[in-house]
Amino acid sequence: MGAGISIYEGIEHTRYPHEITSPIINYSVLGIAMPVESMPLYFALKEFRLVKGSRGYLDAIKESKDPTLFAVLFEDTAAMLGLVAAFVGIYLSATTGILYFDGVSSIIIGLILAATAGVLAYETKGLLIGESANEEVVQGIHETLSKFPSVERVNEVLTMHMGPEYILVDLSIEFNDSIRTEQLEPVVAKMDKDIKQQFSFVKRIFIEAESWKFTF
């Protein structure tokens, strides 16, 4: 809605430009808003750097399962970019006398807001409908299970994030025919323990003993 209103107002100001009679007021408002917005942006960026580690920013955003971590960073960045666009538009309109710059800056602000909203919606969609764990976790579970002599084949490893730090795992395993039913319980308990020790975010594990079969 904010993006739509900003773009609409920008188009209206471009079609029917108004002279800026007192740019000092605009500069004063922007002069107050910029340092105020820069403070939360600084802390959001600082916190994000601690979490992302050695990964790049894009990789950290894609792999993050906590939308609040990058949502604040995106929103504050969009706010600062919008303030800069507003300042440039007002400055160019006031100094050159070309009033269209003010309307164009409003359109640019709307596009920034729309792009931010689109990226946030895309990145959080998977978490809202249930996103699987990253490949490192899935591969690690495969490797852990392959160390058990009683495991003939791991058919499937299905994972789903129930929260940023809560992963549910559903395993389909084919056990050796030589293993007896009463021996399965300690083996399954050991699997559960080993996986949870290796991946602290894995909270619940369901294991199905199934035969391997082709799926068409």
C-alpha atoms as one frame of an Amber mdcrd trajectory, in Angstrom:
protein
   0.000   0.000   0.000   2.812   2.383   0.860   4.542   1.666  -2.441   1.323
   2.159  -4.395   0.504   5.463  -2.717   4.040   6.761  -3.215   4.050   5.838
  -6.908   0.572   7.346  -7.382   1.606  10.602  -5.706   4.796  10.657  -7.767
   2.849  10.317 -11.008   0.442  13.074  -9.915   3.341  15.411  -9.033   4.960
  14.646 -12.374   1.772  15.419 -14.269   0.910  18.469 -12.182   4.156  19.687
 -10.593   4.052  22.166  -7.701   6.772  24.642  -6.907   8.629  24.012  -3.651
   8.225  27.341  -1.848  10.223  26.526   1.289  12.751  23.690   0.838  14.262
  24.519   4.249  11.319  22.754   5.924  11.883  19.666   3.749  15.592  19.658
   4.488  14.896  20.018   8.225  12.530  17.047   8.248  14.979  14.914   6.263
  17.865  16.111   8.438  16.076  14.783  11.510  14.802  11.598   9.874  18.151
  10.445   8.467  20.107  10.165  11.744  17.035   8.698  13.464  16.705   5.993
  10.786  20.447   5.393  10.627  20.562   4.264  14.264  18.309   1.182  13.925
  19.961   0.437  10.558  23.376   0.418  12.232  22.274  -1.972  14.978  20.379
  -4.223  12.527  23.452  -4.431  10.283  25.713  -5.116  13.265  23.457  -7.938
  14.502  23.146  -9.429  11.020  26.926  -9.476  10.571  27.301 -11.469  13.784
  24.811 -14.078  12.602  25.906 -14.378   8.983  29.506 -15.219   9.898  31.736
 -15.816   6.877  28.812 -16.179   4.477  27.884 -13.492   2.007  24.861 -11.288
   2.672  22.715 -12.925  -0.014  23.629 -16.447   1.107  22.911 -15.566   4.729
  19.485 -14.181   3.807  18.597 -17.234   1.729  19.713 -19.691   4.408  18.245
 -17.794   7.362  15.153 -19.360   8.918  14.407 -16.346  11.106  12.590 -13.684
   9.041  12.893 -11.080  11.807  16.662 -11.196  11.328  16.652  -9.761   7.823
  13.210  -8.095   7.791  14.402  -5.295  10.075  17.563  -4.867   7.997  15.548
  -4.673   4.758  13.012  -2.223   6.175  15.630   0.107   7.625  17.681  -0.009
   4.422  14.587   0.815   2.357  13.806   3.711   4.692  17.309   5.180   4.315
  17.268   4.775   0.541  13.864   6.460   0.442  15.144   9.407   2.474  18.159
   9.769   0.186  15.902   9.659  -2.896  13.624  12.307  -1.348  16.589  14.550
  -0.526  18.030  14.274  -4.057  14.632  14.956  -5.633  13.988  18.041  -3.504
  17.537  19.343  -3.993  17.427  18.967  -7.780  13.967  20.554  -8.005  15.025
  23.503  -5.841  18.370  24.146  -7.557  17.479  23.484 -11.203  13.882  24.656
 -11.184  12.825  21.412 -12.898   9.881  20.409 -10.709   9.580  16.937 -12.210
  12.465  15.707 -10.042  10.243  15.804  -6.953   7.649  13.528  -8.549  10.290
  11.189  -9.940  11.856  10.808  -6.490   8.451   9.798  -5.094   8.122   7.144
  -7.805  11.618   5.861  -6.978  10.661   5.643  -3.289   7.582   3.614  -4.243
   9.673   1.229  -6.324  12.110   0.773  -3.419   9.214  -0.082  -1.093   7.690
  -2.466  -3.634  11.005  -4.249  -4.208  11.575  -4.596  -0.457   8.089  -5.989
   0.080   8.546  -8.426  -2.807  11.870  -9.764  -1.529  10.530 -10.150   2.013
   7.434 -11.962   0.749   9.564 -14.309  -1.355  12.028 -15.083   1.438   9.370
 -15.656   4.115   6.902 -17.609   1.954   8.699 -20.910   2.501   8.738 -20.416
   6.265   5.008 -19.682   6.315   4.022 -22.791   4.350   6.752 -25.043   5.769
  10.307 -24.934   4.458  12.689 -27.864   4.471  16.050 -27.749   6.227  19.116
 -26.820   4.203  21.130 -29.418   2.299  23.870 -29.497   4.930  21.427 -30.807
   7.560  19.874 -33.377   5.216  23.277 -34.649   4.070  24.506 -34.789   7.652
  21.545 -36.940   8.688  22.249 -39.280   5.764  25.872 -39.632   6.859  24.916
 -40.263  10.483  22.453 -43.005   9.552  24.885 -44.670   7.151  27.235 -45.397
  10.081  24.735 -47.828  11.609  25.481 -51.440  10.543  21.805 -52.326  10.854
  20.804 -49.819   8.151  20.553 -51.293   4.684  19.391 -48.126   2.924  18.033
 -44.673   3.772  15.003 -44.256   1.543  13.962 -40.719   2.447  14.954 -37.870
   4.742  12.064 -35.396   4.943  12.554 -32.229   6.981  10.431 -29.203   7.803
  11.096 -26.055   9.789   8.361 -25.563  12.385  10.222 -22.452  13.552  13.627
 -20.764  13.119  15.220 -23.201  15.582  12.807 -26.137  15.366  13.200 -28.830
  12.703  10.943 -31.857  12.366  12.488 -34.911  10.647  10.688 -37.887   9.098
  12.932 -40.818   8.109  12.181 -43.813   5.947  14.801 -46.513   6.569  15.273
 -50.063   5.305  16.906 -52.145   8.032  18.871 -55.334   7.521  16.749 -58.460
   7.434  19.011 -59.978  10.083  17.988 -57.471  12.764  15.264 -58.679  15.118
  12.258 -56.650  16.174  13.334 -56.365  19.807  16.710 -54.984  18.626  15.143
 -52.073  16.763  14.212 -50.040  19.825  17.779 -49.350  21.070  18.960 -48.733
  17.480  16.203 -46.182  16.847  16.917 -44.521  20.208  20.604 -44.233  19.290
  19.722 -42.704  15.906  17.468 -40.154  17.580  20.180 -39.217  20.080  23.012
 -38.953  17.514  21.033 -36.778  15.110  19.874 -34.390  17.841  23.399 -34.098
  19.213  24.766 -33.242  15.773  21.975 -30.798  14.881  20.593 -28.939  17.883
  17.692 -27.488  15.850  16.272 -30.979  15.235  13.658 -31.389  17.964  11.389
 -34.221  16.775  12.278 -37.318  14.732   9.900 -39.909  13.299  11.395 -43.109
  11.911   9.561 -45.534   9.615  10.953 -48.984   8.856  10.117 -49.570   5.200
  11.345 -51.614   2.279  12.994 -49.797  -0.584  10.931 -49.461  -3.736  10.956
 -47.522  -6.962   8.682 -44.488  -7.199   7.376 -43.524 -10.625
